[in-house]
Amino acid sequence: MITFDMNYLTAFELTKAVKDYYPMIVSINYQDNGQQFAMLTYLTFTRDGNQNINGCHVEKQVVLINGLPFEIKTIHGL
């Protein structure tokens, strides 16, 4: 388990996405037979009642297939 103490960065508005800026982006990249694939997850941090960072919230997810981006949308009920 890896633990990050992000609370010292609370002045940097890590709970907001501003235009194309997201405080945390997780990227998983894969290449197969010359084709490139990636899964990008854009996150903001959440805070508890004491304003301490206690988790993260997924804002959006994008997959790249051969350089073409496709945003993953939630389909409720399926």
Steps between C-alpha positions, in 0.01 A plus 500: 500500500628845409389800707529859379456789742354761268362723776795737488389589144149617593584856395526382138126435451542128437124451524428689177546440129576827322462495121745231383683475834432205730696454825562130430507298179555125498617359166531134407674449165520191283649420162417193290606427141590863439168630633498728802231495766459705818245541777502843664310573820463865605454550876441770759553450871224492762513646851342405830331737747839615631614590146749213494537317170339160550461356150448579135213536256510390135406795279531326165666210322645495150638212296748557219487250216769562239519863607124561481338606830165360607337622821332230705147593599290333767184331377265469796292185527723272294 
